[in-house]
């Protein structure tokens, strides 16, 4: 009989290294929203993968932000640090051939006593594979890692090896969740995340970081889910941008989010979306607490 292992894996790293894409690849389902813009993840998202001999509990945290000083981003940085610190193993994600000051600063926030598996992501974009070996050698001198594993979250290359390495690092013990459970989040949470993903896809520059998606009402009426949502912005001018000419941009985002929800929930969805101004919400600790960030 194989030894049963179970433990938490905190995914860490600077923004835009592909942490959320990696979680989705590991679990085999889209749990974390993904964008080409950095700092898309704001909440801790747990993904559960159960194999015959091991249950992996992955925690995707926000990327460590060094440039912004808002109350929101300070809260996100705390979450990222705590997720790596409190896990059985920290999974630190880098981009291939890139280890800069932001990566180093994020890595230094993880205790020297913590087990760290280093993942070098995006090897599918590497033009010359011979460049990888000296890069991995340089990384091996940065810290005493449990292992260094090059992967591609996009193609799935070397994911099996990463799971093998993580299994060896996790403690022995019984499964903490039922074998068919994929996450500890509910449908209401994912509805808000899918709507927020469309803000990052549609809106330019800094505006998505000044927006939040809230689910005001989530009701199941037979096989129909009736969802009422609000997009928060900080200024009236931002509201006009989110709405677009004659409200067309908001309609387009809501329609795309609704289709994603129907795929995820495997049923029909009615989605009503409004835009409201709540001034300086990213710097208002009281508002952030009500949104679950503090």
Protein Blocks (a to p, Z undefined) as FASTA:
>chain_A
ZZddddddddeddehiommmmmmmmnopafbccdfbehkblbdcddddddfkbccddddd
ddddfkbccfklmmmmmmmmmmmmmpmbdcddddehiacfklmmmmmmpcfkbccdddde
hklmpmblklmmmmmmmmmmmpccfbdcdddfknopoklmmmmmmmmmpccdddfbdfkb
cbfcdfklmmmmmmmmmmmmmpgcjlmmmgccddfbdcdehjaccdddddddfbfklmmm
mnogghlmmmmmmmmmmmmmmmmnopacdddddddddehklmmmklmmmnopZZ
